[in-house]
Amino acid sequence: MPTSAPAAPAASAASAAPPAAERPRRFDLIAFDWDGTLFDSTAIIVRCLQEAVRDVGGPVPADQDAAYVIGMGLPEALAHLTPGLPPAAYPELNRRYRYHYVRHQNDISLFDGVLPMLEQLRARGHWLAVATGKSRRGLDEALQAAALRALFHATRTADETAGKPHPLMLHELMAELGVAPERVLMVGDTTHDLQMAQNAGCAGVGVAYGAHDPQAFAALQPLYVAPSVAQLHGWLLQSA
């Protein structure tokens, strides 16, 4: 948004889960997108993308266009936003985006209710993962700032696997934790997240408070679209 650096090794993740016979749940692994799903960062990412394009002399994208690329890997997102920009300008565009994001990263926080939701899901025996378009460095910094590293059993980023909607992130998480596709749920705020889940043979849940218009989710057949973190929390406890 290196090599894999999961939040906890697979062996400890497996030992943290109860025996299968004691699992009163539909999904063993719940994978979350980060920006716009757990972290309230959509508006700032849009602003940083726009400022980066302006810095390199490109036409500044509209808010909706900038929001659409959230969830993609950063190179793919920038290329999508600036199709007329020569490829030689992409490294500078990337640098300008990172410059603006670092300036604003302290303005970003978890959505209200995310921490108790994650804690309760983990206590119930779910394995928790992050599958994000962020870079490894960016995710590690965010996990440290939010003090969430210990809650996740594994994480994947676009720069160490493949960007969404390619299913590689989910395939690697399933392989690491030994979970079959039908026992995996992907939760995200974009069509990229839900398409990745479909491509990996997994179920998906959308959230309506992030980057994409939830009306676009219908064609991807999510099990549920959550209007808020509180309603997402309730649905996961009841149905996941």
Secondary structure, 3 states (H helix, E strand, C coil): CCCCCCCCCHHHHHHHCCCHHHCCCCCCEEEECCECCCECCHHHHHHHHHHHHHHCCCCCCCHHHHHHCCCCCHHHHHHHHCCCCCHHHHHHHHHHHHHHHHHHHHHCCECCCHHHHHHHHHHCCCEEEEEECCCHHHHHHHHHHHCCHHHCCEEEECCCCCCCCCCHHHHHHHHHHCCCHHHEEEEECCHHHHHHHHHHCCEEEEECCCCCCHHHHHHHCCCCEECCHHHHHHHHHHHC
